[in-house]
């Protein structure tokens, strides 16, 4: 990360875009995150972390939630939390 910043500070490299290579596992996680209907947009960040920007609930004034996915367990936990929230809001648990 430090080297990236040093390169961007050099003259002639200000408009250079550095693309990170994703491992096969992170590439699959990124694909799965993009396929989720509750995700508004997905960004990859430095160090191989995937940021999932969740959609806001209709009429909600709270900012959209951002979850970090680094492993399949993170994605699984995200799906479990979203499933619980959906079932609570639809009244299935009451």
Residue frames as a rotation matrix with the C-alpha (Angstrom) as fourth column:
UNK 1
0.576 0.817 0.000 0.00
0.817 -0.576 0.000 0.00
0.000 0.000 -1.000 0.00
UNK 2
0.422 -0.506 -0.752 2.87
0.145 -0.781 0.607 2.34
-0.895 -0.365 -0.257 0.79
UNK 3
-0.638 -0.705 0.309 4.53
0.381 0.060 0.923 1.61
-0.669 0.706 0.230 -2.57
UNK 4
-0.061 0.720 0.692 1.28
0.994 -0.020 0.109 2.35
0.092 0.694 -0.714 -4.38
UNK 5
0.813 0.366 -0.452 1.09
0.472 -0.870 0.144 5.76
-0.341 -0.331 -0.880 -2.72
UNK 6
-0.001 -0.909 -0.416 4.74
0.082 -0.415 0.906 6.49
-0.997 -0.033 0.075 -3.51
UNK 7
-0.630 -0.191 0.753 4.16
0.714 0.239 0.658 5.64
-0.306 0.952 -0.014 -7.17
UNK 8
0.345 0.859 0.379 1.08
0.926 -0.377 0.009 7.87
0.151 0.348 -0.925 -7.38
UNK 9
0.697 -0.114 -0.708 3.08
0.282 -0.864 0.417 10.78
-0.660 -0.490 -0.570 -5.92
UNK 10
-0.425 -0.894 0.142 5.68
0.464 -0.080 0.882 10.62
-0.777 0.441 0.449 -8.70
UNK 11
-0.100 0.365 -0.926 5.19
-0.647 -0.731 -0.218 13.00
-0.756 0.577 0.309 -11.64
UNK 12
-0.532 -0.048 -0.846 3.74
-0.815 0.301 0.495 11.28
0.231 0.953 -0.199 -14.67
UNK 13
-0.846 0.218 -0.486 1.93
0.250 0.968 -0.001 8.62
0.470 -0.123 -0.874 -12.62
UNK 14
-0.839 0.534 0.107 -0.93
-0.418 -0.505 -0.755 10.73
-0.349 -0.678 0.647 -11.25
UNK 15
0.062 0.932 -0.358 -3.54
-0.980 -0.011 -0.198 9.32
-0.189 0.363 0.912 -13.66
UNK 16
-0.605 -0.337 -0.721 -2.36
-0.494 0.869 0.009 5.71
0.624 0.362 -0.693 -13.51
UNK 17
0.460 0.792 0.400 -4.89
-0.870 0.311 0.383 3.15
0.179 -0.524 0.832 -12.27
UNK 18
-0.723 -0.691 -0.021 -3.45
-0.656 0.696 -0.291 0.21
0.215 -0.197 -0.956 -10.36
UNK 19
0.377 0.876 -0.302 -5.57
-0.754 0.480 0.449 -2.91
0.538 0.059 0.841 -10.55
UNK 20
-0.307 -0.433 0.848 -5.25
-0.859 0.509 -0.051 -5.55
-0.409 -0.744 -0.528 -7.84
UNK 21
-0.477 0.134 -0.869 -5.27
-0.444 0.816 0.369 -9.19
0.759 0.562 -0.330 -8.85
UNK 22
0.234 0.625 0.745 -7.88
-0.971 0.187 0.148 -11.18
-0.046 -0.758 0.650 -6.98
UNK 23
-0.830 -0.408 0.379 -7.27
-0.429 0.903 0.033 -14.72
-0.356 -0.136 -0.925 -5.87
UNK 24
-0.734 0.593 -0.331 -9.69
0.002 0.489 0.872 -17.30
0.679 0.639 -0.360 -7.32
UNK 25
-0.423 0.592 -0.686 -11.49
0.902 0.347 -0.256 -17.47
0.087 -0.727 -0.681 -3.97
UNK 26
-0.532 0.204 -0.822 -11.88
0.240 -0.894 -0.377 -13.69
-0.812 -0.398 0.427 -3.71
UNK 27
-0.908 0.216 -0.360 -13.04
-0.415 -0.335 0.846 -13.58
0.062 0.917 0.393 -7.30
UNK 28
-0.553 0.736 -0.391 -15.81
0.481 0.664 0.572 -16.08
0.681 0.128 -0.721 -6.49
UNK 29
-0.358 0.398 -0.845 -16.75
0.854 -0.226 -0.469 -14.14
-0.377 -0.889 -0.259 -3.35
UNK 30
-0.793 0.029 -0.609 -16.94
-0.175 -0.968 0.182 -10.93
-0.584 0.250 0.772 -5.37
UNK 31
-0.824 0.507 -0.253 -19.23
-0.174 0.199 0.964 -12.63
0.539 0.839 -0.076 -7.90
UNK 32
-0.381 0.700 -0.604 -21.50
0.819 0.559 0.131 -13.99
0.429 -0.445 -0.786 -5.15
UNK 33
-0.523 0.154 -0.838 -21.71
0.530 -0.712 -0.461 -10.57
-0.668 -0.685 0.290 -3.48
UNK 34
-0.886 0.151 -0.439 -22.71
-0.402 -0.723 0.563 -8.97
-0.232 0.675 0.701 -6.78
UNK 35
-0.710 0.627 -0.321 -25.48
0.111 0.550 0.828 -11.56
0.695 0.552 -0.460 -7.25
UNK 36
-0.608 0.485 -0.628 -27.15
0.769 0.163 -0.619 -10.77
-0.197 -0.859 -0.472 -3.92
UNK 37
-0.015 0.715 0.699 -30.36
0.730 -0.470 0.496 -8.78
0.683 0.518 -0.515 -4.37
UNK 38
0.804 0.339 -0.490 -29.85
0.594 -0.501 0.629 -6.90
-0.032 -0.797 -0.604 -1.10
UNK 39
-0.136 -0.929 -0.344 -26.51
0.696 -0.337 0.635 -5.47
-0.705 -0.153 0.692 -2.20
UNK 40
0.781 0.405 -0.476 -26.61
0.043 -0.795 -0.606 -2.05
-0.623 0.452 -0.638 -3.84
UNK 41
0.738 -0.617 -0.273 -23.00
-0.448 -0.146 -0.882 -2.03
0.504 0.774 -0.384 -5.05
UNK 42
0.851 -0.525 -0.026 -19.76
0.433 0.672 0.602 -3.87
-0.299 -0.523 0.798 -4.43
UNK 43
0.702 -0.712 0.002 -16.26
-0.623 -0.615 -0.482 -2.43
0.345 0.337 -0.876 -4.24
UNK 44
0.604 -0.648 -0.464 -12.97
0.707 0.704 -0.064 -4.21
0.368 -0.290 0.884 -3.90
UNK 45
0.929 -0.317 0.192 -10.54
-0.369 -0.836 0.407 -2.48
0.032 -0.449 -0.893 -1.63
UNK 46
0.022 -0.993 -0.117 -6.87
-0.793 0.054 -0.607 -2.74
0.609 0.106 -0.786 -0.85
UNK 47
-0.672 -0.450 0.588 -5.59
-0.722 0.576 -0.384 -5.89
-0.166 -0.682 -0.712 0.80
UNK 48
-0.869 0.269 -0.416 -8.18
-0.022 0.818 0.575 -8.05
0.495 0.509 -0.704 -0.95
UNK 49
-0.710 0.684 -0.166 -11.20
0.283 0.062 -0.957 -6.93
-0.645 -0.727 -0.237 1.06
UNK 50
-0.657 0.607 0.447 -14.59
0.512 -0.077 0.856 -6.71
0.554 0.791 -0.261 -0.59
UNK 51
-0.889 0.416 -0.189 -16.97
-0.133 -0.632 -0.763 -3.94
-0.437 -0.653 0.618 0.47
UNK 52
-0.546 0.808 0.223 -20.67
0.750 0.352 0.561 -4.75
0.374 0.473 -0.797 0.10
UNK 53
-0.941 0.336 0.038 -22.83
-0.329 -0.884 -0.332 -1.64
-0.078 -0.325 0.942 0.23
UNK 54
-0.677 0.730 0.099 -26.26
0.684 0.673 -0.283 -2.85
-0.273 -0.124 -0.954 1.28
UNK 55
-0.445 0.635 0.631 -29.51
0.328 -0.540 0.775 -1.37
0.833 0.552 0.032 -0.03
UNK 56
-0.922 0.229 0.312 -31.42
-0.388 -0.541 -0.746 0.91
-0.002 -0.809 0.588 2.29
UNK 57
-0.556 0.830 0.034 -34.78
0.775 0.533 -0.338 -0.24
-0.299 -0.161 -0.941 3.57
UNK 58
-0.328 0.488 0.809 -37.57
0.551 -0.597 0.584 1.75
0.768 0.637 -0.073 1.97
UNK 59
0.651 0.615 0.445 -38.37
0.100 -0.650 0.753 4.81
0.753 -0.446 -0.485 4.05
UNK 60
0.543 -0.523 -0.656 -35.25
0.835 0.259 0.485 4.38
-0.084 -0.812 0.578 6.19
UNK 61
0.938 -0.259 0.230 -33.31
-0.227 -0.961 -0.158 7.47
0.262 0.096 -0.960 7.22
UNK 62
0.575 -0.768 0.283 -30.30
-0.115 0.267 0.957 5.46
-0.810 -0.583 0.066 8.41
UNK 63
0.056 -0.628 -0.776 -27.24
-0.973 -0.209 0.100 5.34
-0.225 0.750 -0.622 6.17
UNK 64
0.767 0.189 -0.613 -26.75
-0.439 0.852 -0.286 2.18
0.468 0.488 0.737 4.13
UNK 65
0.696 -0.496 0.520 -24.72
-0.308 0.448 0.839 -0.52
-0.649 -0.744 0.159 5.85
UNK 66
0.402 -0.672 -0.621 -21.31
-0.776 0.109 -0.621 -1.49
0.486 0.732 -0.478 4.52
UNK 67
0.837 -0.136 0.530 -20.07
-0.235 0.785 0.573 -5.02
-0.494 -0.604 0.625 5.20
UNK 68
-0.007 -0.920 -0.392 -16.53
-0.998 -0.021 0.066 -6.29
-0.069 0.391 -0.918 4.63
UNK 69
0.939 0.263 0.222 -16.18
-0.233 0.961 -0.152 -9.76
-0.253 0.091 0.963 3.10
UNK 70
0.048 -0.983 -0.179 -12.79
-0.993 -0.066 0.100 -11.45
-0.110 0.173 -0.979 3.23
UNK 71
-0.921 -0.326 0.214 -13.67
-0.328 0.944 0.029 -15.15
-0.211 -0.043 -0.976 3.59
UNK 72
-0.562 0.757 -0.334 -16.54
0.040 0.427 0.903 -17.46
0.826 0.494 -0.270 2.67
UNK 73
-0.414 0.398 -0.819 -17.53
0.904 0.282 -0.320 -17.39
0.104 -0.873 -0.477 6.35
UNK 74
-0.813 0.102 -0.573 -18.02
0.072 -0.960 -0.272 -13.62
-0.578 -0.262 0.773 6.16
UNK 75
-0.758 0.555 -0.342 -20.33
-0.531 -0.221 0.818 -14.05
0.378 0.802 0.463 3.17
UNK 76
-0.437 0.588 -0.680 -22.23
0.485 0.791 0.373 -16.84
0.757 -0.167 -0.631 4.95
UNK 77
-0.575 0.180 -0.798 -22.64
0.747 -0.283 -0.602 -14.66
-0.334 -0.942 0.028 8.07
UNK 78
-0.892 0.233 -0.387 -23.88
-0.330 -0.922 0.205 -11.80
-0.309 0.310 0.899 5.90
UNK 79
-0.586 0.700 -0.407 -26.53
-0.235 0.334 0.913 -14.03
0.775 0.631 -0.031 4.32
UNK 80
-0.404 0.423 -0.811 -27.64
0.812 0.575 -0.104 -15.29
0.423 -0.700 -0.575 7.76
UNK 81
-0.732 0.102 -0.674 -28.00
0.381 -0.759 -0.528 -11.76
-0.565 -0.643 0.517 9.13
UNK 82
-0.837 0.421 -0.350 -29.93
-0.547 -0.621 0.562 -10.61
0.019 0.662 0.749 6.07
UNK 83
-0.508 0.667 -0.546 -32.23
0.170 0.698 0.695 -13.62
0.845 0.260 -0.468 6.23
UNK 84
-0.472 0.308 -0.826 -32.97
0.881 0.134 -0.453 -12.92
-0.029 -0.942 -0.335 9.89
UNK 85
-0.818 0.141 -0.558 -33.70
-0.020 -0.976 -0.217 -9.26
-0.575 -0.166 0.801 9.17
UNK 86
-0.760 0.555 -0.337 -36.03
-0.471 -0.114 0.875 -10.12
0.447 0.824 0.348 6.31
UNK 87
-0.390 0.646 -0.656 -37.98
0.518 0.743 0.424 -12.66
0.762 -0.174 -0.624 8.33
UNK 88
-0.584 0.158 -0.796 -38.30
0.728 -0.332 -0.600 -10.25
-0.359 -0.930 0.079 11.27
UNK 89
-0.846 0.232 -0.480 -39.54
-0.307 -0.948 0.082 -7.41
-0.436 0.217 0.873 9.11
UNK 90
-0.629 0.647 -0.430 -42.09
-0.408 0.197 0.892 -9.62
0.662 0.737 0.140 7.36
UNK 91
-0.026 0.663 0.748 -43.50
-0.995 -0.086 0.042 -10.84
0.093 -0.743 0.662 10.66
UNK 92
0.214 0.094 -0.972 -42.63
-0.330 0.944 0.019 -14.52
0.919 0.317 0.233 10.27
UNK 93
-0.638 -0.585 -0.502 -41.12
0.263 0.447 -0.855 -14.68
0.724 -0.677 -0.131 13.72
UNK 94
-0.792 0.363 0.491 -44.03
-0.605 -0.577 -0.549 -13.06
0.084 -0.732 0.677 15.55
